[in-house]
């Protein structure tokens, strides 16, 4: 029997990465007079990855990484208007309306009848709290866990807090790295719901022997059926 079902927030319950992609496209346009566009993406990813331990995940760290990358790639030759535009872009992302992915409300309503539901999402605390509050579905969940990283230790702590054994836990999310591998690693169940756009840092190829240890569905609407299989 599955007792606890956890949902990732960004790009599982609501759209997020598409907004990052649009902002990064604008960033590429701003730097293209000085730098090869392909190099811009590579350097930004490297800067973001290097800054994760300092800034964590989220829009604020992304904005600071864009500023740092712009200065380094152009040797400080960017117009004075560019930093302001990047900061404004970050603010616009933080203020962007929360748009639920199609089918989320129906699935959450259906599953909460027989299961405890929680949100497990990583990123900046203030930003994630704001998105959860503005999502309009916060009251359908029994808890919200905003974490700095999704690894095996984090999931073990959450299961201890909710007093659930791993085999009675299912994590639903769009990231193999964050929502699938660490959960399977501690003996839990995972349902992978791919999102059309995925941040390069989250891309990972699972080991072949793990292929049968989690489920992949094409949309959030298929999660209830997948959940029945996990409970079988």
Helices and strands as residue ranges (DSSP letters): E 4-7, H 17-31, H 37-55, H 59-73, H 80-95, H 104-111, E 116-122, H 125-134, G 138-140, E 143-147, H 152-162, G 166-168, E 169-173, I 176-181, H 182-185, E 189-193, G 200-202, G 208-213, E 215-217, G 220-222, H 223-231
